[in-house]
């Protein structure tokens, strides 16, 4: 579906943007891939690696509504990946996080509607479900904005959906590169916040594949959630450094023991498919959509009342051997 189309990726110089660009170039023949981000050095470096004739590099910030509207001229599909994501930094700079993650999200929505973009998927996080930190709260607000945007388009054929998933294995600023840095610097133990802590994990390639697949599935208004494995943080540390002890440092502000992707309070809106869940719209002003069957013919069933999908009650777990295999090239 991306052949001869124009695709714009906000925050496109990040880990997701690079992998998404690589997969789009490998599997499709897009007319343009527009990388929209604010860091000229990262754009310069990415342009050395991805210099296909369809590539376009636009300097701009999602806080800049006018620049977004110019960048989205003739764009068919948008992936909104730009965000401030670091939990402690967001707590220390709350308004900056709000400007990018919430006001920036609305700017993206407005630019898409004004330019008649066909389909938009915004990336979310497990921290947006029952958030306990500012980053998660801003991403929940962003999710609500993108879902509600489907009620703003009228008869225009512009659709907005969200993809929510957990920790990306090896992404910048995440726990695995952090542990690797400690080990490379001769650490004699690895810091663990709580021995019971679990997290969802997904590979970057699987995350991008899931997002691109959902452009085919989406009707507009869904929050798509992949079924992915969980792992105990202690198992992760033992996989990376089996001979080192753990240093229990205590849970940090804004952290949970287990992350949630489908909250129990949304169980009445949640559908289970073979390899993913969908949280449907709370309010639909336009014609009611039947989310139980998507355009790929996949059928979803209502989950039981009170169902919650969290990293602690997950029935799929990432083994230490599989983790080692996934991170060997990081």
HELIX and SHEET records of a PDB file:
HELIX    1   1 UNK A   15  UNK A   27  1                                  13    
HELIX    2   2 UNK A   40  UNK A   49  1                                  10    
HELIX    3   3 UNK A   65  UNK A   71  1                                   7    
HELIX    4   4 UNK A   87  UNK A   92  1                                   6    
HELIX    5   5 UNK A   94  UNK A   98  1                                   5    
HELIX    6   6 UNK A   99  UNK A  103  3                                   5    
HELIX    7   7 UNK A  104  UNK A  115  1                                  12    
HELIX    8   8 UNK A  126  UNK A  128  5                                   3    
HELIX    9   9 UNK A  134  UNK A  148  1                                  15    
HELIX   10  10 UNK A  149  UNK A  151  5                                   3    
HELIX   11  11 UNK A  175  UNK A  184  1                                  10    
HELIX   12  12 UNK A  204  UNK A  217  1                                  14    
HELIX   13  13 UNK A  233  UNK A  240  1                                   8    
HELIX   14  14 UNK A  264  UNK A  269  5                                   6    
HELIX   15  15 UNK A  320  UNK A  327  1                                   8    
SHEET    1   A10 UNK A  55  UNK A  59  0                                        
SHEET    2   A10 UNK A  32  UNK A  37  1                                        
SHEET    3   A10 UNK A   6  UNK A  10  1                                        
SHEET    4   A10 UNK A  77  UNK A  80  1                                        
SHEET    5   A10 UNK A 119  UNK A 125  1                                        
SHEET    6   A10 UNK A 159  UNK A 165  1                                        
SHEET    7   A10 UNK A 223  UNK A 226  1                                        
SHEET    8   A10 UNK A 276  UNK A 279 -1                                        
SHEET    9   A10 UNK A 270  UNK A 272 -1                                        
SHEET   10   A10 UNK A 301  UNK A 302 -1                                        
SHEET    1   B 3 UNK A 167  UNK A 168  0                                        
SHEET    2   B 3 UNK A 198  UNK A 202  1                                        
SHEET    3   B 3 UNK A 230  UNK A 232 -1                                        
SHEET    1   C 2 UNK A 189  UNK A 192  0                                        
SHEET    2   C 2 UNK A 245  UNK A 248  1                                        
SHEET    1   D 2 UNK A 260  UNK A 262  0                                        
SHEET    2   D 2 UNK A 309  UNK A 310 -1                                        
END                                                                             
